[in-house]
Amino acid sequence: MSSPTRVRCRVCGKHQSEVGPISWRGKCGKCGPRLAEQANDDMHYHQGPVFEHWRRRMAASVGALLVDDVLEED
């Protein structure tokens, strides 16, 4: 669903006249699906920034810290 107030993509910065409608989250029709596929790949292969964010948030949900984070503090 497109947003009537957004005119530029937050990812590539192109104007809606170049790329078409911009979503409510501010992504064009090319950037939105590309980022979703990239996030799916990160989760599937257990690597990448989306997976690391998910991993930290899952640990935090039960009050834990990742060993990686504890070792980085030293």
PDB file of N, CA, C and O in Angstrom:
ATOM      1  N   MET A   1       0.846  -1.174   0.000  1.00  0.00           N
ATOM      2  CA  MET A   1       0.000   0.000   0.000  1.00  0.00           C
ATOM      3  C   MET A   1       0.891   1.237   0.000  1.00  0.00           C
ATOM      4  O   MET A   1       1.842   1.335   0.776  1.00  0.00           O
ATOM      5  N   SER A   2       0.578   2.149  -0.856  1.00  0.00           N
ATOM      6  CA  SER A   2       1.432   3.330  -0.978  1.00  0.00           C
ATOM      7  C   SER A   2       1.016   4.424  -0.001  1.00  0.00           C
ATOM      8  O   SER A   2      -0.127   4.486   0.451  1.00  0.00           O
ATOM      9  N   SER A   3       1.970   5.270   0.302  1.00  0.00           N
ATOM     10  CA  SER A   3       1.752   6.386   1.211  1.00  0.00           C
ATOM     11  C   SER A   3       1.543   7.663   0.400  1.00  0.00           C
ATOM     12  O   SER A   3       2.304   7.942  -0.526  1.00  0.00           O
ATOM     13  N   PRO A   4       0.524   8.432   0.741  1.00  0.00           N
ATOM     14  CA  PRO A   4       0.311   9.678  -0.002  1.00  0.00           C
ATOM     15  C   PRO A   4       1.303  10.775   0.388  1.00  0.00           C
ATOM     16  O   PRO A   4       1.427  11.768  -0.329  1.00  0.00           O
ATOM     17  N   THR A   5       2.012  10.617   1.511  1.00  0.00           N
ATOM     18  CA  THR A   5       2.905  11.677   1.983  1.00  0.00           C
ATOM     19  C   THR A   5       4.356  11.471   1.588  1.00  0.00           C
ATOM     20  O   THR A   5       5.111  12.443   1.547  1.00  0.00           O
ATOM     21  N   ARG A   6       4.778  10.255   1.299  1.00  0.00           N
ATOM     22  CA  ARG A   6       6.183  10.001   0.964  1.00  0.00           C
ATOM     23  C   ARG A   6       6.420  10.246  -0.528  1.00  0.00           C
ATOM     24  O   ARG A   6       5.613   9.861  -1.374  1.00  0.00           O
ATOM     25  N   VAL A   7       7.536  10.891  -0.823  1.00  0.00           N
ATOM     26  CA  VAL A   7       7.866  11.152  -2.231  1.00  0.00           C
ATOM     27  C   VAL A   7       9.222  10.584  -2.629  1.00  0.00           C
ATOM     28  O   VAL A   7       9.526  10.507  -3.820  1.00  0.00           O
ATOM     29  N   ARG A   8      10.046  10.184  -1.656  1.00  0.00           N
ATOM     30  CA  ARG A   8      11.362   9.613  -1.957  1.00  0.00           C
ATOM     31  C   ARG A   8      11.557   8.305  -1.201  1.00  0.00           C
ATOM     32  O   ARG A   8      11.099   8.148  -0.070  1.00  0.00           O
ATOM     33  N   CYS A   9      12.238   7.383  -1.841  1.00  0.00           N
ATOM     34  CA  CYS A   9      12.574   6.102  -1.213  1.00  0.00           C
ATOM     35  C   CYS A   9      13.642   6.353  -0.146  1.00  0.00           C
ATOM     36  O   CYS A   9      14.608   7.075  -0.389  1.00  0.00           O
ATOM     37  N   ARG A  10      13.467   5.762   1.024  1.00  0.00           N
ATOM     38  CA  ARG A  10      14.434   5.930   2.103  1.00  0.00           C
ATOM     39  C   ARG A  10      15.727   5.168   1.841  1.00  0.00           C
ATOM     40  O   ARG A  10      16.746   5.464   2.465  1.00  0.00           O
ATOM     41  N   VAL A  11      15.709   4.201   0.939  1.00  0.00           N
ATOM     42  CA  VAL A  11      16.890   3.381   0.679  1.00  0.00           C
ATOM     43  C   VAL A  11      17.707   3.959  -0.480  1.00  0.00           C
ATOM     44  O   VAL A  11      18.888   4.264  -0.315  1.00  0.00           O
ATOM     45  N   CYS A  12      17.091   4.108  -1.633  1.00  0.00           N
ATOM     46  CA  CYS A  12      17.832   4.573  -2.811  1.00  0.00           C
ATOM     47  C   CYS A  12      17.708   6.080  -3.033  1.00  0.00           C
ATOM     48  O   CYS A  12      18.498   6.659  -3.779  1.00  0.00           O
ATOM     49  N   GLY A  13      16.735   6.716  -2.400  1.00  0.00           N
ATOM     50  CA  GLY A  13      16.586   8.160  -2.505  1.00  0.00           C
ATOM     51  C   GLY A  13      15.918   8.657  -3.769  1.00  0.00           C
ATOM     52  O   GLY A  13      15.841   9.865  -3.991  1.00  0.00           O
ATOM     53  N   LYS A  14      15.432   7.746  -4.606  1.00  0.00           N
ATOM     54  CA  LYS A  14      14.800   8.166  -5.856  1.00  0.00           C
ATOM     55  C   LYS A  14      13.392   8.701  -5.610  1.00  0.00           C
ATOM     56  O   LYS A  14      12.717   8.298  -4.663  1.00  0.00           O
ATOM     57  N   HIS A  15      12.970   9.600  -6.465  1.00  0.00           N
ATOM     58  CA  HIS A  15      11.654  10.233  -6.376  1.00  0.00           C
ATOM     59  C   HIS A  15      10.584   9.275  -6.898  1.00  0.00           C
ATOM     60  O   HIS A  15      10.856   8.413  -7.733  1.00  0.00           O
ATOM     61  N   GLN A  16       9.373   9.443  -6.393  1.00  0.00           N
ATOM     62  CA  GLN A  16       8.286   8.546  -6.808  1.00  0.00           C
ATOM     63  C   GLN A  16       7.973   8.651  -8.296  1.00  0.00           C
ATOM     64  O   GLN A  16       7.422   7.713  -8.873  1.00  0.00           O
ATOM     65  N   SER A  17       8.309   9.760  -8.920  1.00  0.00           N
ATOM     66  CA  SER A  17       8.105   9.875 -10.368  1.00  0.00           C
ATOM     67  C   SER A  17       9.056   8.954 -11.143  1.00  0.00           C
ATOM     68  O   SER A  17       8.773   8.599 -12.287  1.00  0.00           O
ATOM     69  N   GLU A  18      10.185   8.564 -10.524  1.00  0.00           N
ATOM     70  CA  GLU A  18      11.142   7.659 -11.160  1.00  0.00           C
ATOM     71  C   GLU A  18      10.828   6.193 -10.894  1.00  0.00           C
ATOM     72  O   GLU A  18      10.973   5.355 -11.784  1.00  0.00           O
ATOM     73  N   VAL A  19      10.394   5.877  -9.662  1.00  0.00           N
ATOM     74  CA  VAL A  19      10.258   4.472  -9.253  1.00  0.00           C
ATOM     75  C   VAL A  19       8.822   4.029  -9.007  1.00  0.00           C
ATOM     76  O   VAL A  19       8.579   2.844  -8.776  1.00  0.00           O
ATOM     77  N   GLY A  20       7.893   4.926  -9.049  1.00  0.00           N
ATOM     78  CA  GLY A  20       6.502   4.567  -8.782  1.00  0.00           C
ATOM     79  C   GLY A  20       6.135   4.828  -7.332  1.00  0.00           C
ATOM     80  O   GLY A  20       6.816   5.591  -6.646  1.00  0.00           O
ATOM     81  N   PRO A  21       5.061   4.201  -6.860  1.00  0.00           N
ATOM     82  CA  PRO A  21       4.596   4.470  -5.497  1.00  0.00           C
ATOM     83  C   PRO A  21       5.615   4.069  -4.433  1.00  0.00           C
ATOM     84  O   PRO A  21       6.366   3.107  -4.590  1.00  0.00           O
ATOM     85  N   ILE A  22       5.616   4.829  -3.359  1.00  0.00           N
ATOM     86  CA  ILE A  22       6.482   4.570  -2.206  1.00  0.00           C
ATOM     87  C   ILE A  22       5.602   4.000  -1.093  1.00  0.00           C
ATOM     88  O   ILE A  22       4.508   4.506  -0.847  1.00  0.00           O
ATOM     89  N   SER A  23       6.079   2.948  -0.421  1.00  0.00           N
ATOM     90  CA  SER A  23       5.289   2.294   0.620  1.00  0.00           C
ATOM     91  C   SER A  23       5.211   3.163   1.881  1.00  0.00           C
ATOM     92  O   SER A  23       5.898   4.179   1.992  1.00  0.00           O
ATOM     93  N   TRP A  24       4.374   2.753   2.814  1.00  0.00           N
ATOM     94  CA  TRP A  24       4.243   3.464   4.083  1.00  0.00           C
ATOM     95  C   TRP A  24       5.552   3.466   4.853  1.00  0.00           C
ATOM     96  O   TRP A  24       5.831   4.408   5.594  1.00  0.00           O
ATOM     97  N   ARG A  25       6.343   2.447   4.692  1.00  0.00           N
ATOM     98  CA  ARG A  25       7.640   2.371   5.374  1.00  0.00           C
ATOM     99  C   ARG A  25       8.727   3.113   4.619  1.00  0.00           C
ATOM    100  O   ARG A  25       9.865   3.180   5.083  1.00  0.00           O
ATOM    101  N   GLY A  26       8.398   3.670   3.466  1.00  0.00           N
ATOM    102  CA  GLY A  26       9.327   4.519   2.739  1.00  0.00           C
ATOM    103  C   GLY A  26      10.208   3.826   1.731  1.00  0.00           C
ATOM    104  O   GLY A  26      11.270   4.342   1.381  1.00  0.00           O
ATOM    105  N   LYS A  27       9.790   2.661   1.253  1.00  0.00           N
ATOM    106  CA  LYS A  27      10.608   1.936   0.284  1.00  0.00           C
ATOM    107  C   LYS A  27       9.898   1.852  -1.060  1.00  0.00           C
ATOM    108  O   LYS A  27       8.674   1.743  -1.131  1.00  0.00           O
ATOM    109  N   CYS A  28      10.701   1.905  -2.133  1.00  0.00           N
ATOM    110  CA  CYS A  28      10.129   1.814  -3.473  1.00  0.00           C
ATOM    111  C   CYS A  28       9.875   0.347  -3.822  1.00  0.00           C
ATOM    112  O   CYS A  28      10.189  -0.547  -3.036  1.00  0.00           O
ATOM    113  N   GLY A  29       9.314   0.109  -4.988  1.00  0.00           N
ATOM    114  CA  GLY A  29       8.969  -1.236  -5.419  1.00  0.00           C
ATOM    115  C   GLY A  29      10.161  -2.132  -5.699  1.00  0.00           C
ATOM    116  O   GLY A  29       9.995  -3.348  -5.784  1.00  0.00           O
ATOM    117  N   LYS A  30      11.351  -1.581  -5.846  1.00  0.00           N
ATOM    118  CA  LYS A  30      12.559  -2.385  -6.052  1.00  0.00           C
ATOM    119  C   LYS A  30      13.285  -2.638  -4.733  1.00  0.00           C
ATOM    120  O   LYS A  30      13.733  -3.755  -4.475  1.00  0.00           O
ATOM    121  N   CYS A  31      13.402  -1.619  -3.910  1.00  0.00           N
ATOM    122  CA  CYS A  31      14.162  -1.741  -2.660  1.00  0.00           C
ATOM    123  C   CYS A  31      13.445  -2.601  -1.619  1.00  0.00           C
ATOM    124  O   CYS A  31      14.088  -3.395  -0.933  1.00  0.00           O
ATOM    125  N   GLY A  32      12.138  -2.457  -1.494  1.00  0.00           N
ATOM    126  CA  GLY A  32      11.393  -3.216  -0.489  1.00  0.00           C
ATOM    127  C   GLY A  32      11.535  -4.721  -0.642  1.00  0.00           C
ATOM    128  O   GLY A  32      11.945  -5.388   0.308  1.00  0.00           O
ATOM    129  N   PRO A  33      11.211  -5.284  -1.809  1.00  0.00           N
ATOM    130  CA  PRO A  33      11.379  -6.734  -1.992  1.00  0.00           C
ATOM    131  C   PRO A  33      12.836  -7.193  -1.887  1.00  0.00           C
ATOM    132  O   PRO A  33      13.113  -8.280  -1.382  1.00  0.00           O
ATOM    133  N   ARG A  34      13.763  -6.360  -2.366  1.00  0.00           N
ATOM    134  CA  ARG A  34      15.183  -6.735  -2.283  1.00  0.00           C
ATOM    135  C   ARG A  34      15.623  -6.852  -0.822  1.00  0.00           C
ATOM    136  O   ARG A  34      16.326  -7.797  -0.463  1.00  0.00           O
ATOM    137  N   LEU A  35      15.217  -5.902   0.019  1.00  0.00           N
ATOM    138  CA  LEU A  35      15.583  -5.952   1.433  1.00  0.00           C
ATOM    139  C   LEU A  35      14.906  -7.123   2.142  1.00  0.00           C
ATOM    140  O   LEU A  35      15.500  -7.741   3.026  1.00  0.00           O
ATOM    141  N   ALA A  36      13.672  -7.430   1.759  1.00  0.00           N
ATOM    142  CA  ALA A  36      12.974  -8.568   2.355  1.00  0.00           C
ATOM    143  C   ALA A  36      13.672  -9.879   1.996  1.00  0.00           C
ATOM    144  O   ALA A  36      13.826 -10.751   2.851  1.00  0.00           O
ATOM    145  N   GLU A  37      14.092 -10.026   0.744  1.00  0.00           N
ATOM    146  CA  GLU A  37      14.814 -11.232   0.332  1.00  0.00           C
ATOM    147  C   GLU A  37      16.157 -11.347   1.046  1.00  0.00           C
ATOM    148  O   GLU A  37      16.575 -12.439   1.434  1.00  0.00           O
ATOM    149  N   GLN A  38      16.822 -10.219   1.214  1.00  0.00           N
ATOM    150  CA  GLN A  38      18.105 -10.218   1.918  1.00  0.00           C
ATOM    151  C   GLN A  38      17.905 -10.640   3.378  1.00  0.00           C
ATOM    152  O   GLN A  38      18.702 -11.412   3.911  1.00  0.00           O
ATOM    153  N   ALA A  39      16.853 -10.143   4.024  1.00  0.00           N
ATOM    154  CA  ALA A  39      16.564 -10.517   5.407  1.00  0.00           C
ATOM    155  C   ALA A  39      16.222 -12.006   5.500  1.00  0.00           C
ATOM    156  O   ALA A  39      16.646 -12.681   6.437  1.00  0.00           O
ATOM    157  N   ASN A  40      15.462 -12.515   4.541  1.00  0.00           N
ATOM    158  CA  ASN A  40      15.142 -13.943   4.532  1.00  0.00           C
ATOM    159  C   ASN A  40      16.398 -14.787   4.383  1.00  0.00           C
ATOM    160  O   ASN A  40      16.539 -15.811   5.051  1.00  0.00           O
ATOM    161  N   ASP A  41      17.308 -14.370   3.516  1.00  0.00           N
ATOM    162  CA  ASP A  41      18.565 -15.092   3.348  1.00  0.00           C
ATOM    163  C   ASP A  41      19.393 -15.071   4.629  1.00  0.00           C
ATOM    164  O   ASP A  41      19.964 -16.090   5.016  1.00  0.00           O
ATOM    165  N   ASP A  42      19.459 -13.922   5.285  1.00  0.00           N
ATOM    166  CA  ASP A  42      20.197 -13.819   6.552  1.00  0.00           C
ATOM    167  C   ASP A  42      19.649 -14.808   7.578  1.00  0.00           C
ATOM    168  O   ASP A  42      20.416 -15.495   8.252  1.00  0.00           O
ATOM    169  N   MET A  43      18.342 -14.879   7.693  1.00  0.00           N
ATOM    170  CA  MET A  43      17.737 -15.785   8.664  1.00  0.00           C
ATOM    171  C   MET A  43      17.936 -17.244   8.263  1.00  0.00           C
ATOM    172  O   MET A  43      18.177 -18.092   9.123  1.00  0.00           O
ATOM    173  N   HIS A  44      17.839 -17.542   6.991  1.00  0.00           N
ATOM    174  CA  HIS A  44      17.992 -18.918   6.525  1.00  0.00           C
ATOM    175  C   HIS A  44      19.411 -19.442   6.733  1.00  0.00           C
ATOM    176  O   HIS A  44      19.602 -20.568   7.193  1.00  0.00           O
ATOM    177  N   TYR A  45      20.404 -18.622   6.393  1.00  0.00           N
ATOM    178  CA  TYR A  45      21.793 -19.053   6.472  1.00  0.00           C
ATOM    179  C   TYR A  45      22.452 -18.742   7.817  1.00  0.00           C
ATOM    180  O   TYR A  45      23.638 -19.016   7.997  1.00  0.00           O
ATOM    181  N   HIS A  46      21.709 -18.181   8.750  1.00  0.00           N
ATOM    182  CA  HIS A  46      22.199 -17.873  10.107  1.00  0.00           C
ATOM    183  C   HIS A  46      23.459 -17.017  10.079  1.00  0.00           C
ATOM    184  O   HIS A  46      24.448 -17.320  10.747  1.00  0.00           O
ATOM    185  N   GLN A  47      23.406 -15.948   9.298  1.00  0.00           N
ATOM    186  CA  GLN A  47      24.509 -14.994   9.245  1.00  0.00           C
ATOM    187  C   GLN A  47      23.964 -13.661   8.748  1.00  0.00           C
ATOM    188  O   GLN A  47      22.868 -13.602   8.191  1.00  0.00           O
ATOM    189  N   GLY A  48      24.717 -12.614   8.948  1.00  0.00           N
ATOM    190  CA  GLY A  48      24.311 -11.302   8.462  1.00  0.00           C
ATOM    191  C   GLY A  48      23.713 -10.439   9.552  1.00  0.00           C
ATOM    192  O   GLY A  48      23.441 -10.920  10.652  1.00  0.00           O
ATOM    193  N   PRO A  49      23.505  -9.165   9.254  1.00  0.00           N
ATOM    194  CA  PRO A  49      23.043  -8.214  10.266  1.00  0.00           C
ATOM    195  C   PRO A  49      21.627  -8.480  10.777  1.00  0.00           C
ATOM    196  O   PRO A  49      21.352  -8.262  11.957  1.00  0.00           O
ATOM    197  N   VAL A  50      20.744  -8.939   9.927  1.00  0.00           N
ATOM    198  CA  VAL A  50      19.361  -9.209  10.370  1.00  0.00           C
ATOM    199  C   VAL A  50      19.350 -10.382  11.343  1.00  0.00           C
ATOM    200  O   VAL A  50      18.649 -10.338  12.354  1.00  0.00           O
ATOM    201  N   PHE A  51      20.118 -11.427  11.052  1.00  0.00           N
ATOM    202  CA  PHE A  51      20.197 -12.579  11.948  1.00  0.00           C
ATOM    203  C   PHE A  51      20.830 -12.199  13.278  1.00  0.00           C
ATOM    204  O   PHE A  51      20.354 -12.620  14.332  1.00  0.00           O
ATOM    205  N   GLU A  52      21.899 -11.408  13.243  1.00  0.00           N
ATOM    206  CA  GLU A  52      22.563 -11.001  14.482  1.00  0.00           C
ATOM    207  C   GLU A  52      21.632 -10.154  15.355  1.00  0.00           C
ATOM    208  O   GLU A  52      21.619 -10.304  16.577  1.00  0.00           O
ATOM    209  N   HIS A  53      20.863  -9.276  14.735  1.00  0.00           N
ATOM    210  CA  HIS A  53      19.898  -8.476  15.490  1.00  0.00           C
ATOM    211  C   HIS A  53      18.851  -9.384  16.133  1.00  0.00           C
ATOM    212  O   HIS A  53      18.533  -9.228  17.312  1.00  0.00           O
ATOM    213  N   TRP A  54      18.319 -10.324  15.368  1.00  0.00           N
ATOM    214  CA  TRP A  54      17.331 -11.262  15.885  1.00  0.00           C
ATOM    215  C   TRP A  54      17.912 -12.075  17.043  1.00  0.00           C
ATOM    216  O   TRP A  54      17.250 -12.277  18.061  1.00  0.00           O
ATOM    217  N   ARG A  55      19.147 -12.537  16.879  1.00  0.00           N
ATOM    218  CA  ARG A  55      19.800 -13.364  17.893  1.00  0.00           C
ATOM    219  C   ARG A  55      19.968 -12.603  19.207  1.00  0.00           C
ATOM    220  O   ARG A  55      19.709 -13.145  20.281  1.00  0.00           O
ATOM    221  N   ARG A  56      20.405 -11.339  19.114  1.00  0.00           N
ATOM    222  CA  ARG A  56      20.566 -10.530  20.324  1.00  0.00           C
ATOM    223  C   ARG A  56      19.226 -10.263  20.998  1.00  0.00           C
ATOM    224  O   ARG A  56      19.133 -10.321  22.225  1.00  0.00           O
ATOM    225  N   ARG A  57      18.191  -9.973  20.220  1.00  0.00           N
ATOM    226  CA  ARG A  57      16.876  -9.680  20.788  1.00  0.00           C
ATOM    227  C   ARG A  57      16.261 -10.924  21.419  1.00  0.00           C
ATOM    228  O   ARG A  57      15.585 -10.825  22.443  1.00  0.00           O
ATOM    229  N   MET A  58      16.487 -12.102  20.817  1.00  0.00           N
ATOM    230  CA  MET A  58      15.977 -13.346  21.404  1.00  0.00           C
ATOM    231  C   MET A  58      16.651 -13.617  22.746  1.00  0.00           C
ATOM    232  O   MET A  58      15.985 -14.015  23.702  1.00  0.00           O
ATOM    233  N   ALA A  59      17.958 -13.407  22.826  1.00  0.00           N
ATOM    234  CA  ALA A  59      18.669 -13.599  24.089  1.00  0.00           C
ATOM    235  C   ALA A  59      18.178 -12.596  25.130  1.00  0.00           C
ATOM    236  O   ALA A  59      17.979 -12.954  26.291  1.00  0.00           O
ATOM    237  N   ALA A  60      17.984 -11.348  24.720  1.00  0.00           N
ATOM    238  CA  ALA A  60      17.525 -10.319  25.648  1.00  0.00           C
ATOM    239  C   ALA A  60      16.109 -10.594  26.148  1.00  0.00           C
ATOM    240  O   ALA A  60      15.750 -10.175  27.249  1.00  0.00           O
ATOM    241  N   SER A  61      15.311 -11.284  25.358  1.00  0.00           N
ATOM    242  CA  SER A  61      13.928 -11.548  25.770  1.00  0.00           C
ATOM    243  C   SER A  61      13.849 -12.466  26.992  1.00  0.00           C
ATOM    244  O   SER A  61      12.842 -12.475  27.699  1.00  0.00           O
ATOM    245  N   VAL A  62      14.914 -13.238  27.239  1.00  0.00           N
ATOM    246  CA  VAL A  62      14.944 -14.103  28.421  1.00  0.00           C
ATOM    247  C   VAL A  62      15.981 -13.613  29.426  1.00  0.00           C
ATOM    248  O   VAL A  62      16.325 -14.334  30.362  1.00  0.00           O
ATOM    249  N   GLY A  63      16.478 -12.402  29.240  1.00  0.00           N
ATOM    250  CA  GLY A  63      17.412 -11.802  30.184  1.00  0.00           C
ATOM    251  C   GLY A  63      18.843 -12.269  30.035  1.00  0.00           C
ATOM    252  O   GLY A  63      19.623 -12.161  30.981  1.00  0.00           O
ATOM    253  N   ALA A  64      19.204 -12.779  28.885  1.00  0.00           N
ATOM    254  CA  ALA A  64      20.556 -13.304  28.674  1.00  0.00           C
ATOM    255  C   ALA A  64      21.388 -12.354  27.826  1.00  0.00           C
ATOM    256  O   ALA A  64      20.870 -11.436  27.190  1.00  0.00           O
ATOM    257  N   LEU A  65      22.688 -12.603  27.838  1.00  0.00           N
ATOM    258  CA  LEU A  65      23.628 -11.910  26.965  1.00  0.00           C
ATOM    259  C   LEU A  65      24.318 -12.946  26.105  1.00  0.00           C
ATOM    260  O   LEU A  65      24.489 -14.092  26.522  1.00  0.00           O
ATOM    261  N   LEU A  66      24.714 -12.551  24.912  1.00  0.00           N
ATOM    262  CA  LEU A  66      25.467 -13.452  24.052  1.00  0.00           C
ATOM    263  C   LEU A  66      26.920 -13.481  24.498  1.00  0.00           C
ATOM    264  O   LEU A  66      27.471 -12.462  24.916  1.00  0.00           O
ATOM    265  N   VAL A  67      27.527 -14.633  24.410  1.00  0.00           N
ATOM    266  CA  VAL A  67      28.941 -14.761  24.767  1.00  0.00           C
ATOM    267  C   VAL A  67      29.785 -13.815  23.908  1.00  0.00           C
ATOM    268  O   VAL A  67      30.752 -13.227  24.393  1.00  0.00           O
ATOM    269  N   ASP A  68      29.420 -13.673  22.648  1.00  0.00           N
ATOM    270  CA  ASP A  68      30.150 -12.770  21.741  1.00  0.00           C
ATOM    271  C   ASP A  68      30.174 -11.347  22.290  1.00  0.00           C
ATOM    272  O   ASP A  68      31.204 -10.676  22.229  1.00  0.00           O
ATOM    273  N   ASP A  69      29.048 -10.886  22.824  1.00  0.00           N
ATOM    274  CA  ASP A  69      28.954  -9.533  23.348  1.00  0.00           C
ATOM    275  C   ASP A  69      29.780  -9.368  24.621  1.00  0.00           C
ATOM    276  O   ASP A  69      30.392  -8.319  24.824  1.00  0.00           O
ATOM    277  N   VAL A  70      29.806 -10.379  25.474  1.00  0.00           N
ATOM    278  CA  VAL A  70      30.562 -10.320  26.723  1.00  0.00           C
ATOM    279  C   VAL A  70      32.059 -10.277  26.417  1.00  0.00           C
ATOM    280  O   VAL A  70      32.799  -9.528  27.054  1.00  0.00           O
ATOM    281  N   LEU A  71      32.504 -11.071  25.453  1.00  0.00           N
ATOM    282  CA  LEU A  71      33.930 -11.091  25.107  1.00  0.00           C
ATOM    283  C   LEU A  71      34.375  -9.803  24.443  1.00  0.00           C
ATOM    284  O   LEU A  71      35.534  -9.414  24.584  1.00  0.00           O
ATOM    285  N   GLU A  72      33.485  -9.125  23.720  1.00  0.00           N
ATOM    286  CA  GLU A  72      33.829  -7.857  23.073  1.00  0.00           C
ATOM    287  C   GLU A  72      34.050  -6.747  24.084  1.00  0.00           C
ATOM    288  O   GLU A  72      34.805  -5.814  23.812  1.00  0.00           O
ATOM    289  N   GLU A  73      33.407  -6.825  25.251  1.00  0.00           N
ATOM    290  CA  GLU A  73      33.525  -5.770  26.268  1.00  0.00           C
ATOM    291  C   GLU A  73      34.898  -5.763  26.915  1.00  0.00           C
ATOM    292  O   GLU A  73      35.343  -4.717  27.388  1.00  0.00           O
ATOM    293  N   ASP A  74      35.583  -6.900  26.951  1.00  0.00           N
ATOM    294  CA  ASP A  74      36.897  -6.982  27.606  1.00  0.00           C
ATOM    295  C   ASP A  74      37.964  -6.304  26.837  1.00  0.00           C
ATOM    296  O   ASP A  74      39.119  -6.291  27.263  1.00  0.00           O
TER     297      ASP A  74
END
